[in-house]
Amino acid sequence: MGEKTDRVEHSIRELIASDDLGPNGRLPSERTLAQELEAGRTTIRLVLMKLAAEGIVRSEHGRGYFKVAGSNETR
């Protein structure tokens, strides 16, 4: 992946690792993350799908992405 994607992934991992979301907390929307991280929504989706495949977040159709309890890694 590219430099921007790596930066976005790092930022989202830091958000998940922080206590700001709490266990099973909802991540900001794709649109909000794209604006805050100055990245395209496609990049945000790719990172979120990767994190979901790793079991760090889970997706709920129509609701968004949620932190999986016990996911506090930043890699």
PyMOL commands that set and color helices and strands:
alter all, ss='L'
color gray80, all
select helices_A, chain A and resi 3-17+30-37+41-53
alter helices_A, ss='H'
color red, helices_A
select strands_A, chain A and resi 57-60+64-67
alter strands_A, ss='S'
color yellow, strands_A
deselect
rebuild
show_as cartoon
